[in-house]
Amino acid sequence: MPIPLLTAAGPLEAVPIESDEHIVRARKTAARTRIAVGLVGIGLIALHPHTAPYPLLSALGFATIVLTAVVHVTTVRPSWLKAEESLAGVAAILIVGMSNEHVTALTLLWLAAIASGVMARGGRVHWLGSAVVMSALALPIIRWQLLTAEYAAMCVAVLGLLLTCGRLTRELNYLLRQARRQAENAETLLLAGDIAARMADRAEPPAISEPIALRATEPSLTAAELESAREALAALIRGEGLKMVVQPIVDIRTGTAHAYEALARFGPARENGSPLHWFALAEELGERPALERACVRRGLELLAERPYGTSVSLNLSAPVLLEAETMTMLNAAGDGLSDNLSGLIIEITEETLVHSDMELLSAIEPLRARGARLAVDDMGAGYSGLRQITTVLPSYLKLDRSLVSDIDSDPDRAALVGALAGYSKQVGSLLVAEGVETEAELEAVRRLGVPLVQGYYFSRPAPPWPEIRAGKLVEGPEQVIAARLGERDVLGGALQPVV
């Protein structure tokens, strides 16, 4: 029968908690407990018959407790549990009601069986079962016309169990349901954010669409042009003309650099120095993995040079990260460093995560063991990787700039980012707001509880290591202390997600 749950706001819709998986597990646990109690009780009576005034009746009572275990496991409808309560009452009469007022090991075993039954029924105690149990407790008092202190204490314990255990179990069930509901709400809000991002006007197309655009808009290359493009791309892969710039990821509570994202630049001598152009060309020519590794190789050189207490964040697509050559390169990068790979953050896009989450989970663990952390980039850029995100458990979630742009004047974006801030805390990740360009946007994401920010407001991508633009980030010294001691663990000065 559904149980209506009450909150301060009023009654919640009744939900049949009996169908919940944790209730089924509780029934199985109670059944095992009942079987153990019954067998121990029967064995104790067989070895020491003097422990019960009527050994045969007490043994029959413990056999009845074993029978209640069968009811717990086989019952299909919640109403059938009334039979279990009736059997428990019969056991109470045989074990307690037909004995004297001495509290023995047998009565304590019976009490354990009663407690397990109340828990397994999801907190419901039927009035008839309670009446039978209380009558069983009253029988020795009526028979002996005496109430000892130890027996009175046991009666109070049983009464307290019947009155409070059911309420406590219902409250626990309510909390479990609320936790599941919050998780479902977070998933719904995240998917809503994805839909909103798809509809939002973006300043530039995502990198993943660049190869399609290249084929649609550029004329066919001649053989000579194609050969020239291959040679230029090969030079970049060798590292010629390839350089790295960095953009700080700022701790909004302290105003200091938490990490630096390394970004590839292909030099002013190139006819088109746009990274999107060259990655699109590499995709067309089948050299995308090699170009990504060339950029990562150059970025890994920054690990040993980074400012104390910061990290370096490198971009990789999930398929390239999973390649053996890439994993070998990443592992080798930490061999000569005193802190191993603890200063490395690997950024993968949400879109590439969707198709390779389980493979990524097994591949990333050796890197995590050496201190590396995982970030999911472009959250809300039009993909729905929530389940994959909860599988790989990244340390960072980076909001796409389409959700941050003009957030100070857009209540819908603010609502979505606020929901994602709560979601990130639920999954133990740190949220990063990318694309912060104005003080109003900064103030908006700060109010929403986003801990890390990145964007032109602080610094444009520049050669290592750019200064951070001063801004009104921290309210006072006490907030800085709380941020450093209460909300993070410091490992080499790096902000770690609180799990």
Secondary structure, DSSP 4 states (H G I P E B T S, - for coil): --B--EETTEEPPPB-GGGSHHHHHHHHHHHHHHHHHHHHHHHHHHH-GGGSSSHHHHHHHHHHHHHHHHHHHH--SGGGHHHHHHHHHHHHIIIIITS-S---HHHHHHHHHHHHHHHHTTT---HHHHHHHHHHHHHHHHHHT---HHHHHHHHHHHHIIIIIHHHHHHHHHHHHHHHHHHHHHHHHHHHHHHHHHHS--SS--GGGHHHHHHHHSPPPPHHHHHHHHHHHHHHHTTTT-EEEEEEEEETTTTEEEEEEEEEE--TTSS---HHHHHHHHHHTT-HHHHHHHHHHHHHTTGGGSPTT-EEEEE--HHHHTSHHHHHHHHHHTTT-TTTTTTEEEEEEHHHHTTSHHHHHHHHHHHHHTT-EEEEEEETSS---HHHHHHH--SEEEE-HHHHTTGGG-HHHHHHHHHHHHHHHHTT-EEEE----SHHHHHHHHHTT--EE-STTT--SBSS-PPPPP-S--S-HHHHHIIIIIS--EETTEE----
